[in-house]
Amino acid sequence: MMTGIHTLSREEHDMVGGGNPAPGQSWYDYLNERFPGGEWVGNSFYPNGAPDMPQGWSH
């Protein structure tokens, strides 16, 4: 059982959190490169394609 607070280095945080864009790279480009076929709906990114939205829903 872990107790206490553990601080992660940037490299450890990137490994756990899935990474970050390279310096100068936008999040938009980073996500599109990392998840080809992903889909943007408004400001939301769906790596496996957008789900079917309920009828009458709009962003």
Summary of the structure (lengths in Angstrom):
residues: 59
radius of gyration: 16.3
end to end distance: 43.0
largest distance: 47.2
contacts: 84
relative contact order: 0.11
helix: 27%
strand: 10%
